[in-house]
Amino acid sequence: MSLPSGSSEVQALNGTLAESELGVFISVGDYTSQARHAAAGMPKMRLIGPDELIELVLTHYPQLPDEAKQAIPLRRVWMPDRPSATD
């Protein structure tokens, strides 16, 4: 399990951005509350945590180039759906 990224890492990336650049910080270990607070004050910075990363990959997987699909090989599996308790 990866440790959460802290505000110092987020601030370090933000400090490397040129005036016309935007920053995307992707962390598979999520972020500390201090990192999220720091990024909230950085209009050119976007944080992507593990849940959002998985959602983005699953949503856009069909459009990924073959090289990316080879790095993340996924296969769609269909399963019968069970009725929920409210159905």
KAZI-V452103 format. One record per residue. N is the residue number from 0. RES is the residue in one letter. PSI is psi in whole degrees, 0 to 359 (none if undefined). Layout:
n & res & psi
N & RES & PSI
N & RES & PSI
//
This chain:
n & res & psi
0 & M & 134
1 & S & 148
2 & L & 151
3 & P & 146
4 & S & 142
5 & G & 179
6 & S & 330
7 & S & 322
8 & E & 318
9 & V & 316
10 & Q & 325
11 & A & 315
12 & L & 316
13 & N & 324
14 & G & 343
15 & T & 351
16 & L & 133
17 & A & 168
18 & E & 321
19 & S & 5
20 & E & 154
21 & L & 149
22 & G & 138
23 & V & 120
24 & F & 116
25 & I & 125
26 & S & 125
27 & V & 352
28 & G & 11
29 & D & 197
30 & Y & 152
31 & T & 162
32 & S & 327
33 & Q & 322
34 & A & 317
35 & R & 320
36 & H & 316
37 & A & 316
38 & A & 332
39 & A & 333
40 & G & 10
41 & M & 95
42 & P & 341
43 & K & 6
44 & M & 137
45 & R & 129
46 & L & 134
47 & I & 119
48 & G & 182
49 & P & 320
50 & D & 315
51 & E & 323
52 & L & 314
53 & I & 316
54 & E & 317
55 & L & 317
56 & V & 313
57 & L & 321
58 & T & 319
59 & H & 7
60 & Y & 315
61 & P & 333
62 & Q & 352
63 & L & 149
64 & P & 157
65 & D & 324
66 & E & 318
67 & A & 322
68 & K & 329
69 & Q & 326
70 & A & 329
71 & I & 76
72 & P & 118
73 & L & 153
74 & R & 133
75 & R & 133
76 & V & 126
77 & W & 134
78 & M & 148
79 & P & 140
80 & D & 136
81 & R & 138
82 & P & 142
83 & S & 169
84 & A & 336
85 & T & 352
86 & D & none
//
